[in-house]
């Protein structure tokens, strides 16, 4: 056997032992958590809205004071007219005057009402990074900065210095799943297909569409005139009833059976939904359709037997390298209309205090334009929305909008002043993750100053 082959087998064996050890550790931690956990008396949901492509937050939150001159000079053709900005007057900020993109009237209104907050300059970090350390190459950095795929993974895992095995939404679900008591459907539901954010060690994400459950074609069709089931249904049931010695076949059977059972349960719950939600959502919007279905799923929560749920929604198109101004205005308008309608729907069904919605994105974008667009950045600003949000405030540190300034890693790529860990841990605490479990969900949290940023009641 060649040395390279021997080394490969040795490393593979070590990896297998490591994974076995990890699985045992996870099971032990889960058993400890479950021992101190029981069905929750209240209901809570987290709704992640991921903006794929990298939202240009430099045009989402814009200075309205003397700093506008520097902003306009740096942004060039991307600068928004000062007179177009929507005024916000945060109760907590940095003393500077800020405005919102004119496409955000609903979010601006909710912010001023105290129902929404902004968390400034958030991004994936392994540890705190100063400009000096970044410039001299001594900073500990997430790998492959400014890459879409890598930064999306770092945002969704919350552990940029580890291989992507689970997401922080999935790890939260693992820790609080016991609060649901007996139930027959996953607490983690995605409206945008598979994602890393909801990958857990124990809780499996369940995917539905904005139109409802995703059926198996031809299954459970009506019986014919002789009372015989459709052949497809009969065949599937027979396959599921068989015993399989092969682990892969057995695993596939389990997944398929779970999907069919979940489909039947969820379809029945949605069909029995009453009264229907009357709030009008914006038409012809993928994000709006997703959030409307999330509102419906929350509406039928009792039929599902769940006290804790985590939802994932997403919108694309935020990679605005060129011709940015009009498309970005349209994207923010879609976000504004969708989130505004979602909050109104939650208020209609009396669940606005039980649901917290938050945004995430690959990264921000450069302050310096590249023609009539912007390039990949790092830190960005994000919305948190809900009845338990301590709103009308800006949390974290908004950057100094200056090229080569104290927050700039180059061309106005802001070095994050708030880590994804701090942002997500604040949400996790509200959701019910205990202080003793925080280090399991967020292994790097202890490297940062804040375990609770204070934007949740």
RAFEN-V525644 format. One record per run of one state. SS is the DSSP state (A for helix, B for strand, O for the rest). FROM is the first residue (numbers start at 1). TO is the last residue. If there is no record, write none. Layout:
# RAFEN-V525644
SS:FROM:TO + SS:FROM:TO
This chain:
# RAFEN-V525644
O:1:2 + A:3:35 + O:36:43 + B:44:51 + O:52:56 + A:57:59 + O:60:60 + B:61:63 + O:64:66 + A:67:78 + O:79:81 + A:82:84 + O:85:85 + B:86:88 + O:89:91 + B:92:92 + O:93:97 + B:98:100 + O:101:104 + A:105:112 + O:113:115 + B:116:123 + O:124:130 + A:131:136 + O:137:147 + A:148:157 + O:158:167 + A:168:180 + O:181:187 + B:188:190 + O:191:205 + B:206:207 + O:208:208 + B:209:209 + O:210:211 + B:212:212 + O:213:230 + A:231:241 + O:242:246 + A:247:271 + O:272:285 + A:286:299 + O:300:300 + A:301:304 + O:305:307 + B:308:315 + O:316:323 + A:324:348 + O:349:354 + B:355:361 + O:362:364 + B:365:369 + O:370:373 + B:374:376 + O:377:379 + B:380:385 + O:386:388 + B:389:389 + O:390:392 + B:393:395 + O:396:407 + B:408:408 + O:409:413 + B:414:414 + O:415:417 + B:418:419 + A:420:431 + O:432:434 + A:435:441 + O:442:444 + A:445:447 + O:448:455 + B:456:456 + O:457:457
